[in-house]
Structures are given as structure tokens and as C-alpha cells.
């Protein structure tokens, strides 16, 4: 277990974040494939997320 100075299990939390990111990615792909969302809408979602987390957006 990787515990930081505040007693938080950072490795476990990092694993959960990666799992959730993969789950969201699969959901977005399914929504695109089924026609629920367009590429433009997915790009808007990516842009909003990128602004919140401070990373470059992915292109759909």
C-alpha cells in the first residue's frame, strides 16, 4: 500500500481513477457508435474536461 503523508492510499485511488476513466471512455465510444452523441458533442465534453483538469483534450 502506498500511503502519502496524510494517510491516504494513493495507489488505490489512482487505480480507481484509471478504472473510471476507462469506463467513461467505453461509455462515450458506445454512445458514439449508437448515435446517441455526435463526434462534435464528444469533443465538447473532452474540451470541458480538459479545461477542468488542465490537460489537452483528446479528439474524437
VOLUMSE-773375 format. One record per residue (C-alpha): x, y negated, z negated. Coordinates in nm, 2 decimals. Last residue first. Example, Ala and Ser with C-alpha at 12.3 -4.5 7.8 and 13.67 -1.06 7.14 Angstrom:
2
ZANU       c1       c2       c3
ZANU     1.37     0.11    -0.71
ZANU     1.23     0.45    -0.78
END
This chain:
60
ZANU       c1       c2       c3
ZANU    -1.30    -1.21     3.12
ZANU    -1.00    -1.43     3.04
ZANU    -0.85    -1.42     2.69
ZANU    -0.83    -1.74     2.49
ZANU    -0.50    -1.88     2.36
ZANU    -0.47    -1.88     1.98
ZANU    -0.56    -2.13     1.71
ZANU    -0.82    -1.92     1.52
ZANU    -1.12    -2.15     1.56
ZANU    -1.02    -2.28     1.91
ZANU    -0.96    -1.93     2.03
ZANU    -1.30    -1.81     1.91
ZANU    -1.48    -2.09     2.09
ZANU    -1.28    -2.02     2.41
ZANU    -1.35    -1.65     2.39
ZANU    -1.72    -1.71     2.35
ZANU    -1.72    -1.94     2.65
ZANU    -1.53    -1.68     2.85
ZANU    -1.80    -1.43     2.76
ZANU    -2.07    -1.66     2.89
ZANU    -1.88    -1.72     3.21
ZANU    -1.83    -1.35     3.26
ZANU    -2.20    -1.30     3.23
ZANU    -2.39    -1.16     2.93
ZANU    -2.67    -0.90     2.91
ZANU    -2.57    -0.76     3.25
ZANU    -2.52    -0.40     3.12
ZANU    -2.15    -0.40     3.21
ZANU    -2.09    -0.75     3.05
ZANU    -2.28    -0.65     2.73
ZANU    -2.08    -0.32     2.72
ZANU    -1.75    -0.51     2.76
ZANU    -1.85    -0.75     2.48
ZANU    -1.94    -0.46     2.25
ZANU    -1.61    -0.29     2.32
ZANU    -1.41    -0.61     2.24
ZANU    -1.62    -0.66     1.92
ZANU    -1.53    -0.31     1.81
ZANU    -1.16    -0.36     1.89
ZANU    -1.16    -0.68     1.69
ZANU    -1.33    -0.51     1.40
ZANU    -1.08    -0.23     1.39
ZANU    -0.79    -0.48     1.41
ZANU    -0.94    -0.68     1.13
ZANU    -0.98    -0.37     0.92
ZANU    -0.62    -0.27     0.97
ZANU    -0.50    -0.61     0.87
ZANU    -0.71    -0.59     0.55
ZANU    -0.56    -0.26     0.47
ZANU    -0.21    -0.38     0.53
ZANU    -0.27    -0.70     0.33
ZANU    -0.39    -0.52     0.01
ZANU    -0.43    -0.84    -0.20
ZANU    -0.26    -0.87    -0.54
ZANU    -0.19    -1.24    -0.50
ZANU     0.18    -1.20    -0.44
ZANU     0.10    -0.96    -0.15
ZANU     0.02    -0.59    -0.17
ZANU     0.13    -0.35     0.10
ZANU     0.00     0.00     0.00
END
